[in-house]
Amino acid sequence: MSELSRGDEARYDLGLLFTDGMPELEDEGGYRGAVAARAAGISYRQLDYWARTELVQPTVRGASGSGTQRLYGFRDILVLKLVKRLLDTGISLQQIRTAVQQLRESGVHDLAQTTLMSDGASVYLCTSDDEVIDLVSRGQGVFGIAVGKVLREVETTLVDLDTSPSDPMDELAVRRATRERRIS
């Protein structure tokens, strides 16, 4: 058996079996904040706010002072994207916090088989088709978000970000470059 590189070991530890085309992970096995924000479809400012208010914190490495970078795992990015989807549907941030907490505490490991259902006020975590049907038949489920589909979107976005050659590092880097061009 061949020896794994440090990056390959980190990917293996994260349970990523197929890594072809995935963005390079940092040495600790995570994605920098700018990559996580872009993959989730949110601004870096939102990402920072959600981390500081403990809605979605990075599980690979948190910020530990000035100059340190947060590193997000794949599952973190998936949760970020789910939060964004729920916000887009009009769910309150308070209800989203409850749903994220429920997701953490549920111990569900196969997120691809999970559906988040909502009646516009509450969010329900369904892990089977029977649960979805039960919610809909009782009039509690108005819409649902299939987590497996969102998972595939995040994977695709991460692959696309890795193959984008002119991809800026983050919002701050873009602003600095713009300012430097104006000064020059």
mmCIF file of the C-alpha atoms, coordinates in Angstrom:
data_MODEL
# 
_entry.id   MODEL 
# 
loop_
_atom_site.group_PDB 
_atom_site.id 
_atom_site.type_symbol 
_atom_site.label_atom_id 
_atom_site.label_alt_id 
_atom_site.label_comp_id 
_atom_site.label_asym_id 
_atom_site.label_entity_id 
_atom_site.label_seq_id 
_atom_site.pdbx_PDB_ins_code 
_atom_site.Cartn_x 
_atom_site.Cartn_y 
_atom_site.Cartn_z 
_atom_site.occupancy 
_atom_site.B_iso_or_equiv 
_atom_site.pdbx_formal_charge 
_atom_site.auth_seq_id 
_atom_site.auth_comp_id 
_atom_site.auth_asym_id 
_atom_site.auth_atom_id 
_atom_site.pdbx_PDB_model_num 
ATOM 1   C CA . MET A 1 1   ? 0.000   0.000  0.000   1.00 0.00 ? 1   MET A CA 1 
ATOM 2   C CA . SER A 1 2   ? 1.421   3.381  -0.954  1.00 0.00 ? 2   SER A CA 1 
ATOM 3   C CA . GLU A 1 3   ? 2.083   6.036  1.627   1.00 0.00 ? 3   GLU A CA 1 
ATOM 4   C CA . LEU A 1 4   ? -0.535  8.826  1.757   1.00 0.00 ? 4   LEU A CA 1 
ATOM 5   C CA . SER A 1 5   ? 0.499   12.465 1.551   1.00 0.00 ? 5   SER A CA 1 
ATOM 6   C CA . ARG A 1 6   ? -0.550  14.740 4.407   1.00 0.00 ? 6   ARG A CA 1 
ATOM 7   C CA . GLY A 1 7   ? -3.381  16.235 2.310   1.00 0.00 ? 7   GLY A CA 1 
ATOM 8   C CA . ASP A 1 8   ? -4.596  12.767 1.300   1.00 0.00 ? 8   ASP A CA 1 
ATOM 9   C CA . GLU A 1 9   ? -4.576  11.675 4.937   1.00 0.00 ? 9   GLU A CA 1 
ATOM 10  C CA . ALA A 1 10  ? -6.718  14.689 5.866   1.00 0.00 ? 10  ALA A CA 1 
ATOM 11  C CA . ARG A 1 11  ? -9.184  13.872 3.094   1.00 0.00 ? 11  ARG A CA 1 
ATOM 12  C CA . TYR A 1 12  ? -9.290  10.252 4.197   1.00 0.00 ? 12  TYR A CA 1 
ATOM 13  C CA . ASP A 1 13  ? -9.972  11.331 7.782   1.00 0.00 ? 13  ASP A CA 1 
ATOM 14  C CA . LEU A 1 14  ? -12.886 13.459 6.532   1.00 0.00 ? 14  LEU A CA 1 
ATOM 15  C CA . GLY A 1 15  ? -14.373 10.445 4.794   1.00 0.00 ? 15  GLY A CA 1 
ATOM 16  C CA . LEU A 1 16  ? -13.837 11.749 1.277   1.00 0.00 ? 16  LEU A CA 1 
ATOM 17  C CA . LEU A 1 17  ? -13.307 8.627  -0.786  1.00 0.00 ? 17  LEU A CA 1 
ATOM 18  C CA . PHE A 1 18  ? -13.218 10.262 -4.191  1.00 0.00 ? 18  PHE A CA 1 
ATOM 19  C CA . THR A 1 19  ? -11.197 13.461 -4.260  1.00 0.00 ? 19  THR A CA 1 
ATOM 20  C CA . ASP A 1 20  ? -10.510 13.916 -7.977  1.00 0.00 ? 20  ASP A CA 1 
ATOM 21  C CA . GLY A 1 21  ? -11.286 17.488 -8.904  1.00 0.00 ? 21  GLY A CA 1 
ATOM 22  C CA . MET A 1 22  ? -11.950 18.613 -5.323  1.00 0.00 ? 22  MET A CA 1 
ATOM 23  C CA . PRO A 1 23  ? -10.252 21.836 -4.170  1.00 0.00 ? 23  PRO A CA 1 
ATOM 24  C CA . GLU A 1 24  ? -6.992  21.444 -2.305  1.00 0.00 ? 24  GLU A CA 1 
ATOM 25  C CA . LEU A 1 25  ? -7.546  21.183 1.404   1.00 0.00 ? 25  LEU A CA 1 
ATOM 26  C CA . GLU A 1 26  ? -5.374  23.081 3.857   1.00 0.00 ? 26  GLU A CA 1 
ATOM 27  C CA . ASP A 1 27  ? -2.939  20.942 5.872   1.00 0.00 ? 27  ASP A CA 1 
ATOM 28  C CA . GLU A 1 28  ? -5.501  20.540 8.659   1.00 0.00 ? 28  GLU A CA 1 
ATOM 29  C CA . GLY A 1 29  ? -8.023  19.085 6.172   1.00 0.00 ? 29  GLY A CA 1 
ATOM 30  C CA . GLY A 1 30  ? -10.447 21.966 5.748   1.00 0.00 ? 30  GLY A CA 1 
ATOM 31  C CA . TYR A 1 31  ? -11.533 24.733 3.422   1.00 0.00 ? 31  TYR A CA 1 
ATOM 32  C CA . ARG A 1 32  ? -10.689 28.383 4.048   1.00 0.00 ? 32  ARG A CA 1 
ATOM 33  C CA . GLY A 1 33  ? -13.523 30.770 4.823   1.00 0.00 ? 33  GLY A CA 1 
ATOM 34  C CA . ALA A 1 34  ? -13.558 32.375 1.383   1.00 0.00 ? 34  ALA A CA 1 
ATOM 35  C CA . VAL A 1 35  ? -13.967 28.990 -0.331  1.00 0.00 ? 35  VAL A CA 1 
ATOM 36  C CA . ALA A 1 36  ? -16.635 27.926 2.178   1.00 0.00 ? 36  ALA A CA 1 
ATOM 37  C CA . ALA A 1 37  ? -18.584 31.165 1.647   1.00 0.00 ? 37  ALA A CA 1 
ATOM 38  C CA . ARG A 1 38  ? -18.503 30.860 -2.142  1.00 0.00 ? 38  ARG A CA 1 
ATOM 39  C CA . ALA A 1 39  ? -19.482 27.193 -2.063  1.00 0.00 ? 39  ALA A CA 1 
ATOM 40  C CA . ALA A 1 40  ? -22.438 27.993 0.229   1.00 0.00 ? 40  ALA A CA 1 
ATOM 41  C CA . GLY A 1 41  ? -23.494 30.995 -1.869  1.00 0.00 ? 41  GLY A CA 1 
ATOM 42  C CA . ILE A 1 42  ? -23.111 33.517 0.943   1.00 0.00 ? 42  ILE A CA 1 
ATOM 43  C CA . SER A 1 43  ? -20.929 36.552 1.541   1.00 0.00 ? 43  SER A CA 1 
ATOM 44  C CA . TYR A 1 44  ? -17.799 36.351 3.636   1.00 0.00 ? 44  TYR A CA 1 
ATOM 45  C CA . ARG A 1 45  ? -19.443 38.835 6.007   1.00 0.00 ? 45  ARG A CA 1 
ATOM 46  C CA . GLN A 1 46  ? -22.368 36.420 6.550   1.00 0.00 ? 46  GLN A CA 1 
ATOM 47  C CA . LEU A 1 47  ? -19.943 33.559 7.137   1.00 0.00 ? 47  LEU A CA 1 
ATOM 48  C CA . ASP A 1 48  ? -18.061 35.604 9.712   1.00 0.00 ? 48  ASP A CA 1 
ATOM 49  C CA . TYR A 1 49  ? -21.273 36.672 11.472  1.00 0.00 ? 49  TYR A CA 1 
ATOM 50  C CA . TRP A 1 50  ? -22.628 33.127 11.585  1.00 0.00 ? 50  TRP A CA 1 
ATOM 51  C CA . ALA A 1 51  ? -19.335 31.874 13.044  1.00 0.00 ? 51  ALA A CA 1 
ATOM 52  C CA . ARG A 1 52  ? -19.177 34.642 15.672  1.00 0.00 ? 52  ARG A CA 1 
ATOM 53  C CA . THR A 1 53  ? -22.814 34.072 16.709  1.00 0.00 ? 53  THR A CA 1 
ATOM 54  C CA . GLU A 1 54  ? -22.213 30.307 16.775  1.00 0.00 ? 54  GLU A CA 1 
ATOM 55  C CA . LEU A 1 55  ? -24.855 29.484 14.161  1.00 0.00 ? 55  LEU A CA 1 
ATOM 56  C CA . VAL A 1 56  ? -22.354 27.536 12.059  1.00 0.00 ? 56  VAL A CA 1 
ATOM 57  C CA . GLN A 1 57  ? -18.854 27.289 13.425  1.00 0.00 ? 57  GLN A CA 1 
ATOM 58  C CA . PRO A 1 58  ? -15.930 25.690 11.608  1.00 0.00 ? 58  PRO A CA 1 
ATOM 59  C CA . THR A 1 59  ? -15.223 22.212 12.898  1.00 0.00 ? 59  THR A CA 1 
ATOM 60  C CA . VAL A 1 60  ? -11.713 21.841 11.485  1.00 0.00 ? 60  VAL A CA 1 
ATOM 61  C CA . ARG A 1 61  ? -10.184 24.983 13.014  1.00 0.00 ? 61  ARG A CA 1 
ATOM 62  C CA . GLY A 1 62  ? -11.770 28.048 14.560  1.00 0.00 ? 62  GLY A CA 1 
ATOM 63  C CA . ALA A 1 63  ? -10.264 31.517 14.581  1.00 0.00 ? 63  ALA A CA 1 
ATOM 64  C CA . SER A 1 64  ? -7.963  31.874 17.565  1.00 0.00 ? 64  SER A CA 1 
ATOM 65  C CA . GLY A 1 65  ? -6.898  35.484 17.315  1.00 0.00 ? 65  GLY A CA 1 
ATOM 66  C CA . SER A 1 66  ? -5.726  37.980 14.764  1.00 0.00 ? 66  SER A CA 1 
ATOM 67  C CA . GLY A 1 67  ? -4.252  36.473 11.632  1.00 0.00 ? 67  GLY A CA 1 
ATOM 68  C CA . THR A 1 68  ? -5.606  32.966 12.047  1.00 0.00 ? 68  THR A CA 1 
ATOM 69  C CA . GLN A 1 69  ? -7.946  31.489 9.467   1.00 0.00 ? 69  GLN A CA 1 
ATOM 70  C CA . ARG A 1 70  ? -10.994 29.402 10.134  1.00 0.00 ? 70  ARG A CA 1 
ATOM 71  C CA . LEU A 1 71  ? -11.098 26.076 8.339   1.00 0.00 ? 71  LEU A CA 1 
ATOM 72  C CA . TYR A 1 72  ? -14.451 24.535 7.456   1.00 0.00 ? 72  TYR A CA 1 
ATOM 73  C CA . GLY A 1 73  ? -15.170 20.876 6.825   1.00 0.00 ? 73  GLY A CA 1 
ATOM 74  C CA . PHE A 1 74  ? -17.379 19.660 3.987   1.00 0.00 ? 74  PHE A CA 1 
ATOM 75  C CA . ARG A 1 75  ? -20.285 19.068 6.387   1.00 0.00 ? 75  ARG A CA 1 
ATOM 76  C CA . ASP A 1 76  ? -19.903 22.669 7.667   1.00 0.00 ? 76  ASP A CA 1 
ATOM 77  C CA . ILE A 1 77  ? -20.265 23.978 4.125   1.00 0.00 ? 77  ILE A CA 1 
ATOM 78  C CA . LEU A 1 78  ? -23.323 21.804 3.615   1.00 0.00 ? 78  LEU A CA 1 
ATOM 79  C CA . VAL A 1 79  ? -24.935 23.269 6.757   1.00 0.00 ? 79  VAL A CA 1 
ATOM 80  C CA . LEU A 1 80  ? -24.027 26.794 5.575   1.00 0.00 ? 80  LEU A CA 1 
ATOM 81  C CA . LYS A 1 81  ? -25.796 26.142 2.278   1.00 0.00 ? 81  LYS A CA 1 
ATOM 82  C CA . LEU A 1 82  ? -28.844 24.727 4.090   1.00 0.00 ? 82  LEU A CA 1 
ATOM 83  C CA . VAL A 1 83  ? -29.012 27.814 6.316   1.00 0.00 ? 83  VAL A CA 1 
ATOM 84  C CA . LYS A 1 84  ? -28.862 29.995 3.202   1.00 0.00 ? 84  LYS A CA 1 
ATOM 85  C CA . ARG A 1 85  ? -31.696 28.001 1.589   1.00 0.00 ? 85  ARG A CA 1 
ATOM 86  C CA . LEU A 1 86  ? -33.851 28.302 4.710   1.00 0.00 ? 86  LEU A CA 1 
ATOM 87  C CA . LEU A 1 87  ? -33.220 32.059 4.896   1.00 0.00 ? 87  LEU A CA 1 
ATOM 88  C CA . ASP A 1 88  ? -34.149 32.403 1.230   1.00 0.00 ? 88  ASP A CA 1 
ATOM 89  C CA . THR A 1 89  ? -37.505 30.741 1.932   1.00 0.00 ? 89  THR A CA 1 
ATOM 90  C CA . GLY A 1 90  ? -38.307 33.245 4.665   1.00 0.00 ? 90  GLY A CA 1 
ATOM 91  C CA . ILE A 1 91  ? -37.625 31.150 7.764   1.00 0.00 ? 91  ILE A CA 1 
ATOM 92  C CA . SER A 1 92  ? -36.560 33.269 10.737  1.00 0.00 ? 92  SER A CA 1 
ATOM 93  C CA . LEU A 1 93  ? -32.977 33.058 11.921  1.00 0.00 ? 93  LEU A CA 1 
ATOM 94  C CA . GLN A 1 94  ? -34.258 31.951 15.330  1.00 0.00 ? 94  GLN A CA 1 
ATOM 95  C CA . GLN A 1 95  ? -36.038 28.944 13.749  1.00 0.00 ? 95  GLN A CA 1 
ATOM 96  C CA . ILE A 1 96  ? -32.959 28.190 11.666  1.00 0.00 ? 96  ILE A CA 1 
ATOM 97  C CA . ARG A 1 97  ? -30.816 28.166 14.827  1.00 0.00 ? 97  ARG A CA 1 
ATOM 98  C CA . THR A 1 98  ? -33.238 25.637 16.321  1.00 0.00 ? 98  THR A CA 1 
ATOM 99  C CA . ALA A 1 99  ? -33.090 23.490 13.159  1.00 0.00 ? 99  ALA A CA 1 
ATOM 100 C CA . VAL A 1 100 ? -29.266 23.567 13.071  1.00 0.00 ? 100 VAL A CA 1 
ATOM 101 C CA . GLN A 1 101 ? -29.131 22.600 16.738  1.00 0.00 ? 101 GLN A CA 1 
ATOM 102 C CA . GLN A 1 102 ? -31.593 19.760 16.080  1.00 0.00 ? 102 GLN A CA 1 
ATOM 103 C CA . LEU A 1 103 ? -29.449 18.602 13.168  1.00 0.00 ? 103 LEU A CA 1 
ATOM 104 C CA . ARG A 1 104 ? -26.345 18.560 15.399  1.00 0.00 ? 104 ARG A CA 1 
ATOM 105 C CA . GLU A 1 105 ? -28.091 16.711 18.222  1.00 0.00 ? 105 GLU A CA 1 
ATOM 106 C CA . SER A 1 106 ? -29.906 14.193 16.015  1.00 0.00 ? 106 SER A CA 1 
ATOM 107 C CA . GLY A 1 107 ? -26.780 12.231 15.275  1.00 0.00 ? 107 GLY A CA 1 
ATOM 108 C CA . VAL A 1 108 ? -27.875 11.780 11.653  1.00 0.00 ? 108 VAL A CA 1 
ATOM 109 C CA . HIS A 1 109 ? -24.808 10.722 9.715   1.00 0.00 ? 109 HIS A CA 1 
ATOM 110 C CA . ASP A 1 110 ? -26.429 10.064 6.352   1.00 0.00 ? 110 ASP A CA 1 
ATOM 111 C CA . LEU A 1 111 ? -27.492 13.593 5.475   1.00 0.00 ? 111 LEU A CA 1 
ATOM 112 C CA . ALA A 1 112 ? -28.166 12.552 1.881   1.00 0.00 ? 112 ALA A CA 1 
ATOM 113 C CA . GLN A 1 113 ? -31.272 10.711 3.133   1.00 0.00 ? 113 GLN A CA 1 
ATOM 114 C CA . THR A 1 114 ? -32.531 13.704 5.151   1.00 0.00 ? 114 THR A CA 1 
ATOM 115 C CA . THR A 1 115 ? -35.195 16.242 4.193   1.00 0.00 ? 115 THR A CA 1 
ATOM 116 C CA . LEU A 1 116 ? -35.777 19.514 5.995   1.00 0.00 ? 116 LEU A CA 1 
ATOM 117 C CA . MET A 1 117 ? -39.500 20.314 5.977   1.00 0.00 ? 117 MET A CA 1 
ATOM 118 C CA . SER A 1 118 ? -41.149 23.539 7.058   1.00 0.00 ? 118 SER A CA 1 
ATOM 119 C CA . ASP A 1 119 ? -44.571 25.066 7.435   1.00 0.00 ? 119 ASP A CA 1 
ATOM 120 C CA . GLY A 1 120 ? -43.085 28.547 7.244   1.00 0.00 ? 120 GLY A CA 1 
ATOM 121 C CA . ALA A 1 121 ? -42.753 28.874 11.014  1.00 0.00 ? 121 ALA A CA 1 
ATOM 122 C CA . SER A 1 122 ? -41.032 25.687 12.197  1.00 0.00 ? 122 SER A CA 1 
ATOM 123 C CA . VAL A 1 123 ? -38.445 23.419 10.628  1.00 0.00 ? 123 VAL A CA 1 
ATOM 124 C CA . TYR A 1 124 ? -38.725 19.618 10.877  1.00 0.00 ? 124 TYR A CA 1 
ATOM 125 C CA . LEU A 1 125 ? -35.952 17.089 10.292  1.00 0.00 ? 125 LEU A CA 1 
ATOM 126 C CA . CYS A 1 126 ? -37.260 14.064 8.377   1.00 0.00 ? 126 CYS A CA 1 
ATOM 127 C CA . THR A 1 127 ? -35.095 11.012 7.893   1.00 0.00 ? 127 THR A CA 1 
ATOM 128 C CA . SER A 1 128 ? -37.584 8.836  6.028   1.00 0.00 ? 128 SER A CA 1 
ATOM 129 C CA . ASP A 1 129 ? -40.230 9.136  3.335   1.00 0.00 ? 129 ASP A CA 1 
ATOM 130 C CA . ASP A 1 130 ? -42.855 8.136  5.907   1.00 0.00 ? 130 ASP A CA 1 
ATOM 131 C CA . GLU A 1 131 ? -41.994 11.134 8.074   1.00 0.00 ? 131 GLU A CA 1 
ATOM 132 C CA . VAL A 1 132 ? -42.292 13.482 5.085   1.00 0.00 ? 132 VAL A CA 1 
ATOM 133 C CA . ILE A 1 133 ? -45.658 11.994 4.098   1.00 0.00 ? 133 ILE A CA 1 
ATOM 134 C CA . ASP A 1 134 ? -46.871 12.232 7.697   1.00 0.00 ? 134 ASP A CA 1 
ATOM 135 C CA . LEU A 1 135 ? -45.976 15.939 7.912   1.00 0.00 ? 135 LEU A CA 1 
ATOM 136 C CA . VAL A 1 136 ? -47.575 16.743 4.563   1.00 0.00 ? 136 VAL A CA 1 
ATOM 137 C CA . SER A 1 137 ? -50.755 14.795 5.368   1.00 0.00 ? 137 SER A CA 1 
ATOM 138 C CA . ARG A 1 138 ? -51.140 16.697 8.647   1.00 0.00 ? 138 ARG A CA 1 
ATOM 139 C CA . GLY A 1 139 ? -50.656 19.988 6.787   1.00 0.00 ? 139 GLY A CA 1 
ATOM 140 C CA . GLN A 1 140 ? -47.410 20.771 8.590   1.00 0.00 ? 140 GLN A CA 1 
ATOM 141 C CA . GLY A 1 141 ? -45.051 20.499 5.636   1.00 0.00 ? 141 GLY A CA 1 
ATOM 142 C CA . VAL A 1 142 ? -45.395 23.310 3.150   1.00 0.00 ? 142 VAL A CA 1 
ATOM 143 C CA . PHE A 1 143 ? -42.018 22.879 1.510   1.00 0.00 ? 143 PHE A CA 1 
ATOM 144 C CA . GLY A 1 144 ? -38.986 20.672 1.853   1.00 0.00 ? 144 GLY A CA 1 
ATOM 145 C CA . ILE A 1 145 ? -35.284 20.858 1.152   1.00 0.00 ? 145 ILE A CA 1 
ATOM 146 C CA . ALA A 1 146 ? -33.714 17.556 0.106   1.00 0.00 ? 146 ALA A CA 1 
ATOM 147 C CA . VAL A 1 147 ? -30.319 17.604 1.784   1.00 0.00 ? 147 VAL A CA 1 
ATOM 148 C CA . GLY A 1 148 ? -28.872 15.070 -0.679  1.00 0.00 ? 148 GLY A CA 1 
ATOM 149 C CA . LYS A 1 149 ? -29.464 17.460 -3.577  1.00 0.00 ? 149 LYS A CA 1 
ATOM 150 C CA . VAL A 1 150 ? -27.836 20.326 -1.687  1.00 0.00 ? 150 VAL A CA 1 
ATOM 151 C CA . LEU A 1 151 ? -24.912 18.018 -0.862  1.00 0.00 ? 151 LEU A CA 1 
ATOM 152 C CA . ARG A 1 152 ? -24.339 17.346 -4.574  1.00 0.00 ? 152 ARG A CA 1 
ATOM 153 C CA . GLU A 1 153 ? -24.557 21.092 -5.322  1.00 0.00 ? 153 GLU A CA 1 
ATOM 154 C CA . VAL A 1 154 ? -21.863 21.816 -2.733  1.00 0.00 ? 154 VAL A CA 1 
ATOM 155 C CA . GLU A 1 155 ? -19.613 19.095 -4.205  1.00 0.00 ? 155 GLU A CA 1 
ATOM 156 C CA . THR A 1 156 ? -20.070 20.517 -7.702  1.00 0.00 ? 156 THR A CA 1 
ATOM 157 C CA . THR A 1 157 ? -19.401 24.065 -6.531  1.00 0.00 ? 157 THR A CA 1 
ATOM 158 C CA . LEU A 1 158 ? -16.209 23.022 -4.741  1.00 0.00 ? 158 LEU A CA 1 
ATOM 159 C CA . VAL A 1 159 ? -14.988 21.283 -7.902  1.00 0.00 ? 159 VAL A CA 1 
ATOM 160 C CA . ASP A 1 160 ? -15.833 24.356 -9.998  1.00 0.00 ? 160 ASP A CA 1 
ATOM 161 C CA . LEU A 1 161 ? -14.035 26.656 -7.555  1.00 0.00 ? 161 LEU A CA 1 
ATOM 162 C CA . ASP A 1 162 ? -10.923 24.507 -7.797  1.00 0.00 ? 162 ASP A CA 1 
ATOM 163 C CA . THR A 1 163 ? -10.869 24.653 -11.596 1.00 0.00 ? 163 THR A CA 1 
ATOM 164 C CA . SER A 1 164 ? -11.421 28.428 -11.771 1.00 0.00 ? 164 SER A CA 1 
ATOM 165 C CA . PRO A 1 165 ? -7.939  29.833 -12.476 1.00 0.00 ? 165 PRO A CA 1 
ATOM 166 C CA . SER A 1 166 ? -8.711  33.506 -11.866 1.00 0.00 ? 166 SER A CA 1 
ATOM 167 C CA . ASP A 1 167 ? -10.604 32.908 -8.646  1.00 0.00 ? 167 ASP A CA 1 
ATOM 168 C CA . PRO A 1 168 ? -9.735  35.608 -6.073  1.00 0.00 ? 168 PRO A CA 1 
ATOM 169 C CA . MET A 1 169 ? -8.812  34.435 -2.585  1.00 0.00 ? 169 MET A CA 1 
ATOM 170 C CA . ASP A 1 170 ? -11.584 36.288 -0.741  1.00 0.00 ? 170 ASP A CA 1 
ATOM 171 C CA . GLU A 1 171 ? -13.655 39.490 -0.683  1.00 0.00 ? 171 GLU A CA 1 
ATOM 172 C CA . LEU A 1 172 ? -10.949 41.371 1.169   1.00 0.00 ? 172 LEU A CA 1 
ATOM 173 C CA . ALA A 1 173 ? -8.338  40.389 -1.443  1.00 0.00 ? 173 ALA A CA 1 
ATOM 174 C CA . VAL A 1 174 ? -10.656 41.611 -4.220  1.00 0.00 ? 174 VAL A CA 1 
ATOM 175 C CA . ARG A 1 175 ? -11.157 44.959 -2.467  1.00 0.00 ? 175 ARG A CA 1 
ATOM 176 C CA . ARG A 1 176 ? -7.413  45.365 -1.918  1.00 0.00 ? 176 ARG A CA 1 
ATOM 177 C CA . ALA A 1 177 ? -6.676  44.602 -5.558  1.00 0.00 ? 177 ALA A CA 1 
ATOM 178 C CA . THR A 1 178 ? -9.339  47.048 -6.716  1.00 0.00 ? 178 THR A CA 1 
ATOM 179 C CA . ARG A 1 179 ? -7.983  49.758 -4.420  1.00 0.00 ? 179 ARG A CA 1 
ATOM 180 C CA . GLU A 1 180 ? -4.405  49.115 -5.579  1.00 0.00 ? 180 GLU A CA 1 
ATOM 181 C CA . ARG A 1 181 ? -5.470  49.404 -9.236  1.00 0.00 ? 181 ARG A CA 1 
ATOM 182 C CA . ARG A 1 182 ? -7.140  52.763 -8.514  1.00 0.00 ? 182 ARG A CA 1 
ATOM 183 C CA . ILE A 1 183 ? -4.053  54.072 -6.722  1.00 0.00 ? 183 ILE A CA 1 
ATOM 184 C CA . SER A 1 184 ? -1.665  52.958 -9.490  1.00 0.00 ? 184 SER A CA 1 
# 
